[in-house]
Amino acid sequence: MAGTNIGAQPFIRWQGAGSQYLRILSQALPADFASTPDVTYIEPFVGSGSMLFHMLQTYPNITRAVINDNNLDLMRVYNTVRDRATELISELKKTEKLFLPLDEEGRRHFFDDAREEFDERLVDGIRHAALFIFLNKTSVGGQGQKFHVARRYGICEEAVLLADARLLKDVTILCDDYEKTYNEACGNTFFYLDPPYCTGGKNSSDWDHREQVRLKKFCDLLNFRHFDWMLTKGDANSGRRTTGDLVEQLYSNYDIQRIWSRQTTKTTPEKRDKQSELLVRNFQREILSLRAMQCTQLSLAF
């Protein structure tokens, strides 16, 4: 599936670890991954797809890919990008042409109107996807709720959408509970799991202790069936996330590494933990960049 789609990348912003840690995650794959034939690659929590796009453009031995997320709006957009990219681009260009000439107040009103139209859920697939992408690109944190004032807005990234459409052409797109992705596994299957973060906010109940335990049992099942998997989850030492302690307890029988984003490796050790993740795998392989990072930390300590 790789080789002709260089340039594909996430078409939205999304909370998750993948985009910040691609170099480390690539080095954390099984040592024989690149030489394993006919790999089925599965992401039960695809989000923006940064890891998906990277993997499909890097490893031609991935002959089948399956992505899933229980966010219906998000997966509708994936389907539209895959199947109707040209029409979506046309709609986004129209939106961009109306939005960009406005002053800040006008843009705020435009954003609010788009938010209201999107919430009504009465539009067709093309308009739905265009509104979703517009709200994502013009809102604080890509959450689509609060307007973000910026000098530039990349609302219609035509080249990216066309590249993504080519890459997604043969990808199976699901919208279901993540456990259902188990039914798609066969032969040489690899799972990458980047589940939602529990931040203690109003939506944290979606991923409480019970959900964490259920995910661990799912990973145990994959391990029992000899499917390799890799999971990234919030670090207990992170100021943004609160599940790291539980993760370390639940997955104590697996390989656990702490990883940092590229930006935080340049800050002080006190700040570094604020943007860290836990990487859990049911296989072992040394991650060279982590060893170099640990050496750097030791030198900074002295």
C-alpha positions as a LaTeX table, in Angstrom:
\begin{tabular}{lrrr}
\hline
Residue & $x$ (\AA) & $y$ (\AA) & $z$ (\AA) \\
\hline
Met1 & 0.00 & 0.00 & 0.00 \\
Ala2 & 3.03 & 2.29 & 0.23 \\
Gly3 & 5.18 & 3.91 & $-2.41$ \\
Thr4 & 2.93 & 6.20 & $-4.45$ \\
Asn5 & 1.28 & 8.29 & $-1.74$ \\
Ile6 & 4.11 & 10.40 & $-0.35$ \\
Gly7 & 2.59 & 13.60 & 1.01 \\
Ala8 & $-0.42$ & 12.10 & 2.76 \\
Gln9 & $-0.84$ & 13.47 & 6.28 \\
Pro10 & $-3.62$ & 14.21 & 8.79 \\
Phe11 & $-6.31$ & 16.48 & 7.33 \\
Ile12 & $-7.46$ & 17.54 & 10.82 \\
Arg13 & $-5.98$ & 18.35 & 14.21 \\
Trp14 & $-6.76$ & 15.82 & 16.93 \\
Gln15 & $-5.74$ & 15.07 & 20.49 \\
Gly16 & $-3.36$ & 12.12 & 20.58 \\
Ala17 & 0.20 & 10.95 & 20.82 \\
Gly18 & 0.96 & 9.78 & 17.30 \\
Ser19 & 1.99 & 12.98 & 15.54 \\
Gln20 & 4.44 & 14.00 & 18.27 \\
Tyr21 & 6.13 & 10.63 & 18.62 \\
Leu22 & 6.33 & 9.17 & 15.11 \\
Arg23 & 10.10 & 8.76 & 15.17 \\
Ile24 & 10.05 & 6.92 & 18.50 \\
Leu25 & 7.01 & 4.82 & 17.59 \\
Ser26 & 8.68 & 3.74 & 14.34 \\
Gln27 & 11.73 & 2.56 & 16.27 \\
Ala28 & 9.47 & 0.79 & 18.75 \\
Leu29 & 7.93 & $-1.55$ & 16.15 \\
Pro30 & 8.87 & $-5.24$ & 16.17 \\
Ala31 & 12.42 & $-5.72$ & 14.87 \\
Asp32 & 11.21 & $-7.83$ & 11.96 \\
Phe33 & 8.20 & $-5.67$ & 11.08 \\
Ala34 & 9.58 & $-4.38$ & 7.77 \\
Ser35 & 10.36 & $-7.90$ & 6.57 \\
Thr36 & 7.10 & $-9.51$ & 7.72 \\
Pro37 & 4.95 & $-10.33$ & 4.66 \\
Asp38 & 1.31 & $-9.39$ & 4.14 \\
Val39 & 0.81 & $-7.37$ & 7.31 \\
Thr40 & $-2.70$ & $-6.33$ & 8.38 \\
Tyr41 & $-2.43$ & $-3.01$ & 10.21 \\
Ile42 & $-5.26$ & $-2.09$ & 12.59 \\
Glu43 & $-5.94$ & 1.13 & 14.51 \\
Pro44 & $-8.94$ & 0.80 & 16.85 \\
Phe45 & $-8.72$ & 4.53 & 17.80 \\
Val46 & $-7.59$ & 6.27 & 14.62 \\
Gly47 & $-8.12$ & 9.94 & 15.55 \\
Ser48 & $-6.28$ & 12.16 & 13.06 \\
Gly49 & $-4.50$ & 9.16 & 11.58 \\
Ser50 & $-0.94$ & 10.45 & 11.88 \\
Met51 & 0.41 & 6.97 & 12.64 \\
Leu52 & $-1.78$ & 5.45 & 9.92 \\
Phe53 & $-0.50$ & 7.79 & 7.20 \\
His54 & 3.08 & 7.27 & 8.33 \\
Met55 & 2.83 & 3.49 & 8.41 \\
Leu56 & 1.12 & 3.11 & 5.03 \\
Gln57 & 3.70 & 5.35 & 3.33 \\
Thr58 & 6.66 & 3.66 & 5.01 \\
Tyr59 & 5.93 & $-0.07$ & 4.94 \\
Pro60 & 4.92 & $-1.57$ & 1.57 \\
Asn61 & 4.46 & $-4.95$ & 3.29 \\
Ile62 & 1.23 & $-3.63$ & 4.82 \\
Thr63 & $-1.26$ & $-5.09$ & 2.38 \\
Arg64 & $-4.42$ & $-4.45$ & 4.40 \\
Ala65 & $-5.37$ & $-1.66$ & 6.81 \\
Val66 & $-8.36$ & $-1.23$ & 9.10 \\
Ile67 & $-9.21$ & 1.94 & 11.01 \\
Asn68 & $-11.91$ & 2.52 & 13.58 \\
Asp69 & $-13.23$ & 5.17 & 15.92 \\
Asn70 & $-16.53$ & 5.44 & 17.74 \\
Asn71 & $-16.81$ & 9.11 & 16.74 \\
Leu72 & $-19.44$ & 8.93 & 13.98 \\
Asp73 & $-18.77$ & 12.46 & 12.69 \\
Leu74 & $-15.06$ & 11.74 & 12.35 \\
Met75 & $-15.54$ & 8.46 & 10.51 \\
Arg76 & $-18.08$ & 10.01 & 8.15 \\
Val77 & $-15.39$ & 12.50 & 7.19 \\
Tyr78 & $-12.87$ & 9.71 & 6.58 \\
Asn79 & $-15.35$ & 8.07 & 4.23 \\
Thr80 & $-15.95$ & 11.34 & 2.40 \\
Val81 & $-12.23$ & 12.03 & 2.01 \\
Arg82 & $-11.71$ & 8.53 & 0.64 \\
Asp83 & $-14.69$ & 8.40 & $-1.72$ \\
Arg84 & $-15.54$ & 12.01 & $-2.64$ \\
Ala85 & $-12.38$ & 14.07 & $-2.16$ \\
Thr86 & $-12.86$ & 16.22 & $-5.30$ \\
Glu87 & $-16.36$ & 17.29 & $-4.25$ \\
Leu88 & $-15.15$ & 17.97 & $-0.70$ \\
Ile89 & $-12.33$ & 20.16 & $-1.98$ \\
Ser90 & $-14.80$ & 22.18 & $-4.05$ \\
Glu91 & $-17.03$ & 22.74 & $-1.00$ \\
Leu92 & $-14.07$ & 23.72 & 1.19 \\
Lys93 & $-12.89$ & 26.23 & $-1.41$ \\
Lys94 & $-16.33$ & 27.84 & $-1.38$ \\
Thr95 & $-16.23$ & 28.04 & 2.43 \\
Glu96 & $-12.71$ & 29.47 & 2.38 \\
Lys97 & $-13.69$ & 32.08 & $-0.22$ \\
Leu98 & $-16.54$ & 33.29 & 2.00 \\
Phe99 & $-14.62$ & 33.18 & 5.27 \\
Leu100 & $-11.16$ & 34.63 & 4.58 \\
Pro101 & $-12.18$ & 38.15 & 3.36 \\
Leu102 & $-14.11$ & 38.81 & 6.61 \\
Asp103 & $-12.75$ & 40.81 & 9.53 \\
Glu104 & $-12.35$ & 39.18 & 12.94 \\
Glu105 & $-15.91$ & 39.88 & 14.06 \\
Gly106 & $-17.29$ & 38.60 & 10.77 \\
Arg107 & $-15.24$ & 35.46 & 11.06 \\
Arg108 & $-16.57$ & 34.84 & 14.55 \\
His109 & $-20.14$ & 35.11 & 13.30 \\
Phe110 & $-19.33$ & 32.85 & 10.36 \\
Phe111 & $-17.85$ & 30.29 & 12.76 \\
Asp112 & $-20.90$ & 30.42 & 15.04 \\
Asp113 & $-23.26$ & 29.95 & 12.09 \\
Ala114 & $-21.21$ & 26.98 & 10.86 \\
Arg115 & $-21.24$ & 25.48 & 14.34 \\
Glu116 & $-25.04$ & 25.81 & 14.51 \\
Glu117 & $-25.49$ & 24.27 & 11.05 \\
Phe118 & $-23.20$ & 21.38 & 11.93 \\
Asp119 & $-25.01$ & 20.71 & 15.22 \\
Glu120 & $-28.34$ & 20.38 & 13.42 \\
Arg121 & $-26.99$ & 17.27 & 11.60 \\
Leu122 & $-29.24$ & 17.97 & 8.60 \\
Val123 & $-26.60$ & 18.33 & 5.89 \\
Asp124 & $-25.39$ & 15.75 & 3.36 \\
Gly125 & $-22.01$ & 14.01 & 3.47 \\
Ile126 & $-20.04$ & 16.64 & 1.52 \\
Arg127 & $-21.37$ & 19.60 & 3.51 \\
His128 & $-20.98$ & 17.67 & 6.78 \\
Ala129 & $-17.32$ & 16.91 & 6.06 \\
Ala130 & $-16.62$ & 20.50 & 4.96 \\
Leu131 & $-18.18$ & 21.90 & 8.14 \\
Phe132 & $-16.29$ & 19.39 & 10.28 \\
Ile133 & $-12.93$ & 20.30 & 8.73 \\
Phe134 & $-13.68$ & 24.04 & 8.80 \\
Leu135 & $-14.62$ & 23.97 & 12.48 \\
Asn136 & $-11.59$ & 21.84 & 13.29 \\
Lys137 & $-9.20$ & 24.21 & 11.49 \\
Thr138 & $-10.65$ & 27.42 & 12.96 \\
Ser139 & $-11.32$ & 26.41 & 16.58 \\
Val140 & $-9.23$ & 26.33 & 19.73 \\
Gly141 & $-7.43$ & 22.98 & 19.93 \\
Gly142 & $-9.33$ & 21.69 & 16.91 \\
Gln143 & $-12.30$ & 20.91 & 19.17 \\
Gly144 & $-14.81$ & 22.81 & 17.04 \\
Gln145 & $-16.30$ & 24.67 & 19.99 \\
Lys146 & $-14.52$ & 28.03 & 20.40 \\
Phe147 & $-13.28$ & 30.27 & 17.57 \\
His148 & $-9.51$ & 30.61 & 17.33 \\
Val149 & $-8.08$ & 33.94 & 16.14 \\
Ala150 & $-5.13$ & 33.33 & 13.80 \\
Arg151 & $-3.28$ & 35.12 & 11.04 \\
Arg152 & $-3.59$ & 32.17 & 8.66 \\
Tyr153 & $-6.10$ & 29.38 & 8.27 \\
Gly154 & $-5.34$ & 26.30 & 6.18 \\
Ile155 & $-8.97$ & 25.40 & 5.55 \\
Cys156 & $-8.69$ & 23.74 & 2.15 \\
Glu157 & $-5.46$ & 21.77 & 1.82 \\
Glu158 & $-6.16$ & 20.36 & $-1.61$ \\
Ala159 & $-2.89$ & 18.46 & $-2.12$ \\
Val160 & $-3.20$ & 16.81 & 1.30 \\
Leu161 & $-6.80$ & 15.73 & 0.73 \\
Leu162 & $-6.01$ & 14.24 & $-2.68$ \\
Ala163 & $-2.99$ & 12.38 & $-1.29$ \\
Asp164 & $-5.06$ & 11.14 & 1.64 \\
Ala165 & $-7.83$ & 9.96 & $-0.69$ \\
Arg166 & $-5.32$ & 7.88 & $-2.68$ \\
Leu167 & $-3.90$ & 6.38 & 0.50 \\
Leu168 & $-7.30$ & 5.58 & 2.00 \\
Lys169 & $-8.61$ & 3.98 & $-1.21$ \\
Asp170 & $-8.13$ & 0.41 & 0.03 \\
Val171 & $-8.50$ & 1.06 & 3.77 \\
Thr172 & $-11.43$ & $-0.51$ & 5.63 \\
Ile173 & $-13.20$ & 2.20 & 7.66 \\
Leu174 & $-15.26$ & 1.20 & 10.70 \\
Cys175 & $-17.26$ & 3.11 & 13.30 \\
Asp176 & $-17.84$ & 0.82 & 16.24 \\
Asp177 & $-16.59$ & $-0.22$ & 19.65 \\
Tyr178 & $-12.86$ & $-0.90$ & 19.47 \\
Glu179 & $-13.31$ & $-4.55$ & 20.49 \\
Lys180 & $-14.98$ & $-5.21$ & 17.14 \\
Thr181 & $-11.64$ & $-4.64$ & 15.37 \\
Tyr182 & $-10.55$ & $-8.02$ & 16.72 \\
Asn183 & $-12.78$ & $-9.60$ & 14.07 \\
Glu184 & $-10.58$ & $-8.01$ & 11.37 \\
Ala185 & $-7.36$ & $-9.60$ & 12.63 \\
Cys186 & $-5.82$ & $-12.54$ & 10.81 \\
Gly187 & $-2.36$ & $-13.80$ & 9.94 \\
Asn188 & 0.37 & $-11.20$ & 10.49 \\
Thr189 & $-1.67$ & $-8.51$ & 12.20 \\
Phe190 & $-0.30$ & $-5.52$ & 14.11 \\
Phe191 & $-2.42$ & $-3.27$ & 16.34 \\
Tyr192 & $-1.56$ & 0.31 & 17.28 \\
Leu193 & $-3.79$ & 1.63 & 20.05 \\
Asp194 & $-3.96$ & 5.29 & 21.07 \\
Pro195 & $-7.13$ & 5.41 & 23.22 \\
Pro196 & $-8.83$ & 8.54 & 24.60 \\
Tyr197 & $-7.19$ & 10.34 & 27.48 \\
Cys198 & $-8.80$ & 10.63 & 30.89 \\
Thr199 & $-8.10$ & 14.21 & 31.95 \\
Gly200 & $-10.50$ & 14.46 & 34.85 \\
Gly201 & $-12.85$ & 16.70 & 32.86 \\
Lys202 & $-16.55$ & 16.35 & 32.21 \\
Asn203 & $-15.97$ & 13.61 & 29.61 \\
Ser204 & $-13.52$ & 11.60 & 31.70 \\
Ser205 & $-16.24$ & 9.17 & 32.76 \\
Asp206 & $-16.05$ & 7.72 & 29.24 \\
Trp207 & $-12.63$ & 6.31 & 30.18 \\
Asp208 & $-12.86$ & 5.55 & 33.88 \\
His209 & $-11.22$ & 2.67 & 35.71 \\
Arg210 & $-13.67$ & 0.16 & 34.25 \\
Glu211 & $-12.85$ & 1.18 & 30.68 \\
Gln212 & $-9.13$ & 0.99 & 31.38 \\
Val213 & $-9.55$ & $-2.56$ & 32.68 \\
Arg214 & $-11.66$ & $-3.51$ & 29.63 \\
Leu215 & $-8.95$ & $-2.23$ & 27.30 \\
Lys216 & $-6.31$ & $-4.22$ & 29.20 \\
Lys217 & $-8.40$ & $-7.39$ & 28.76 \\
Phe218 & $-8.64$ & $-6.64$ & 25.04 \\
Cys219 & $-4.85$ & $-6.33$ & 24.86 \\
Asp220 & $-4.52$ & $-9.60$ & 26.78 \\
Leu221 & $-6.74$ & $-11.26$ & 24.19 \\
Leu222 & $-4.56$ & $-9.96$ & 21.35 \\
Asn223 & $-1.50$ & $-11.22$ & 23.17 \\
Phe224 & $-3.08$ & $-14.63$ & 23.68 \\
Arg225 & $-3.76$ & $-14.84$ & 19.94 \\
His226 & $-0.12$ & $-13.87$ & 19.26 \\
Phe227 & $-0.94$ & $-10.55$ & 17.58 \\
Asp228 & 1.71 & $-7.88$ & 18.20 \\
Trp229 & 0.38 & $-4.63$ & 19.62 \\
Met230 & 1.64 & $-1.26$ & 20.81 \\
Leu231 & $-0.29$ & 1.17 & 22.99 \\
Thr232 & 0.31 & 4.80 & 23.98 \\
Lys233 & $-1.38$ & 6.25 & 27.06 \\
Gly234 & $-1.25$ & 9.27 & 29.33 \\
Asp235 & 1.59 & 9.49 & 31.87 \\
Ala236 & 0.86 & 9.85 & 35.59 \\
Asn237 & 3.57 & 12.53 & 35.79 \\
Ser238 & 1.86 & 14.59 & 33.10 \\
Gly239 & 0.02 & 17.71 & 34.14 \\
Arg240 & $-2.48$ & 17.10 & 31.31 \\
Arg241 & $-3.38$ & 13.46 & 31.98 \\
Thr242 & $-4.17$ & 11.37 & 35.00 \\
Thr243 & $-4.15$ & 7.68 & 34.06 \\
Gly244 & $-0.45$ & 6.81 & 34.04 \\
Asp245 & $-0.35$ & 5.16 & 37.49 \\
Leu246 & $-3.22$ & 2.87 & 36.57 \\
Val247 & $-1.64$ & 2.02 & 33.22 \\
Glu248 & 1.63 & 1.01 & 34.88 \\
Gln249 & $-0.25$ & $-1.19$ & 37.33 \\
Leu250 & $-2.47$ & $-2.85$ & 34.72 \\
Tyr251 & 0.27 & $-3.51$ & 32.19 \\
Ser252 & 3.02 & $-4.50$ & 34.61 \\
Asn253 & 3.48 & $-7.82$ & 32.77 \\
Tyr254 & 4.29 & $-6.01$ & 29.49 \\
Asp255 & 7.14 & $-3.80$ & 28.30 \\
Ile256 & 6.54 & $-0.17$ & 29.41 \\
Gln257 & 8.61 & 2.81 & 28.31 \\
Arg258 & 8.17 & 6.53 & 28.99 \\
Ile259 & 8.45 & 8.71 & 25.89 \\
Trp260 & 8.57 & 12.47 & 25.36 \\
Ser261 & 7.57 & 14.74 & 22.53 \\
Arg262 & 10.29 & 16.31 & 20.37 \\
Gln263 & 9.64 & 19.72 & 21.90 \\
Thr264 & 9.92 & 18.59 & 25.50 \\
Thr265 & 13.30 & 16.99 & 25.02 \\
Lys266 & 14.64 & 20.53 & 24.77 \\
Thr267 & 13.15 & 21.80 & 28.02 \\
Thr268 & 14.13 & 21.34 & 31.63 \\
Pro269 & 13.53 & 17.96 & 33.31 \\
Glu270 & 10.82 & 19.54 & 35.47 \\
Lys271 & 8.80 & 20.52 & 32.39 \\
Arg272 & 9.62 & 17.42 & 30.40 \\
Asp273 & 7.23 & 15.11 & 32.25 \\
Lys274 & 4.32 & 17.41 & 31.49 \\
Gln275 & 4.27 & 16.15 & 27.90 \\
Ser276 & 5.17 & 12.52 & 28.33 \\
Glu277 & 3.36 & 9.34 & 27.37 \\
Leu278 & 3.61 & 5.71 & 28.36 \\
Leu279 & 4.41 & 3.28 & 25.56 \\
Val280 & 3.27 & $-0.29$ & 26.22 \\
Arg281 & 4.16 & $-3.29$ & 24.03 \\
Asn282 & 3.65 & $-7.04$ & 24.16 \\
Phe283 & 7.12 & $-7.53$ & 22.67 \\
Gln284 & 10.56 & $-6.16$ & 23.45 \\
Arg285 & 12.89 & $-4.08$ & 21.31 \\
Glu286 & 15.34 & $-1.40$ & 22.35 \\
Ile287 & 14.37 & 2.09 & 21.18 \\
Leu288 & 17.62 & 3.80 & 20.18 \\
Ser289 & 16.29 & 7.36 & 20.37 \\
Leu290 & 15.14 & 6.72 & 23.95 \\
Arg291 & 18.60 & 5.51 & 24.92 \\
Ala292 & 20.13 & 8.68 & 23.45 \\
Met293 & 17.52 & 10.79 & 25.25 \\
Gln294 & 18.27 & 9.11 & 28.57 \\
Cys295 & 21.97 & 9.83 & 28.13 \\
Thr296 & 21.12 & 13.48 & 27.46 \\
Gln297 & 19.01 & 13.62 & 30.62 \\
Leu298 & 21.87 & 12.22 & 32.69 \\
Ser299 & 24.26 & 14.83 & 31.31 \\
Leu300 & 21.74 & 17.58 & 32.10 \\
Ala301 & 21.42 & 16.31 & 35.66 \\
Phe302 & 25.11 & 16.95 & 36.18 \\
\hline
\end{tabular}
